Amino acid sequence: MDDPAKEVTIDEFKRLEMRVGTVVEVSRVPRTNKLYKVVVDLGIHGRKQTATSLVDYYKAEELLHKRVIFLANLKPTTFAGQKSEGMLLAAAEGDKLALLGVERDVPDGSRVS
């Protein structure tokens, strides 16, 4: 880690509720250039919606049915009139971005630890 001040404790990490989910709905957010409204199925934890700036990186059909890692306990907010109840996790470097997923089949809603 480059900056020890940014280090978190294990208890802080455990507060993050990251879950495996499947994207079940994707649509462009009207009057925006970069936003999708995405609904993620988190199994027994229900479905959550997010507004995400992925238009430059993924076509809607590439996102649909994609298995993702979803930060499910992020404080809800609104972007361009769309409810956002969490965040899709991704790795980014420069102009490259890749959504995080799982390499084996685990149920939607499985907790990431």
Order of alpha helices (4+ residues) and beta strands (2+ residues): alpha-beta-beta-beta-alpha-beta-beta-beta-beta-beta-beta
